[in-house]
Amino acid sequence: MLARLGPVWSCGLLSYHAGELLQGLASRAAPESPLAVIHYYPDDQVYRATGPGLPLACSSDFALLEPLVSQSGTRQYHDAVERIKAYLLAGDVYQVNYARRFAGRFHGDALALWLQLLEQHTAPHASYFRIDAQRVVMGVSPERFLQIRDHQVVTEPIKGSRPRGKSPADDQHIASDLLESPKDRAENLMIVDLLRNDLGQVCVPGSIAAEPLFELRRFSNVQHLVSTVRGELRTDVDALDALLACFPGGSITGAPKRRSMEIIAELEPRPRGFYCGSQFSMDPSGNLDSNILIRTFQTDGEHLFCHGGGGIVMDSDAGQEFAESEFKVRALINALSPDAP
């Protein structure tokens, strides 16, 4: 006899490569890498943090055995940017999010690393997910993918990034440059339009609105332009329907989404895995929250991986884009040890 399953929470991971299949493309996922993982938890085993700090115990410390290094060099990056610009010029795409992977060896408990990350990063959408004894996906994401409450859906795409300043005056100068940047505002608006279109598949006609646009949000090591898109789900659509219809997030693919993903598959030498995928949780009432897995580490028990990327448009400067990918990853690497290079 089967007992009736009581109220449960579901917590899951969606790989970026699950998005390839959802977009009708071949998956580049490594054979040993799952496309999705979902765990279920009884309602009485779910806790909400009410203050700073998490009462989590680590089995051992974390230590990096070698520096994390990029698996694609400057020349390869510049060549990829030029190839993307050729596609832009041909009218294939308007923007492509191109990323580099960094890798190194480690030993110890990955949970200890995540707790170090939380100490150093303001991360409203931080997440940790242990797939099995060897594989962990963890990060300090600043980006919400979809939040769904009582059939109201919100997505908050990030496009436009700058490092934090060394002084309050420097910080404000950098922020003003970001807020006034025509390039960053145009990139952001492209992704807002893409997400309006994605939500149009599952929302009540006329219910979608984008406001505010180009909001400056500051985090520990970086500041971003964030826009907010809202809509009302149709009554025949639930939270998981919406999640899958909009996946993967447009801010980490480009526009149009499907063609951008084809170009990413062509130019990025290694699969992304769970980077640029999503971790989500859904309560017993069907309300859902999810992030975009950026500023994220993946482990296989011996190796540690992370990525840095950004949107490439026609007026992108390859050197500046390369530097942006560096500073995004540098903030993560600095959490690995006090004397990280």
Order of alpha helices (4+ residues) and beta strands (2+ residues): beta-alpha-beta-beta-beta-alpha-beta-alpha-beta-beta-beta-beta-beta-alpha-alpha-beta-beta-beta-beta-alpha-beta-alpha-beta-beta-beta-beta-alpha
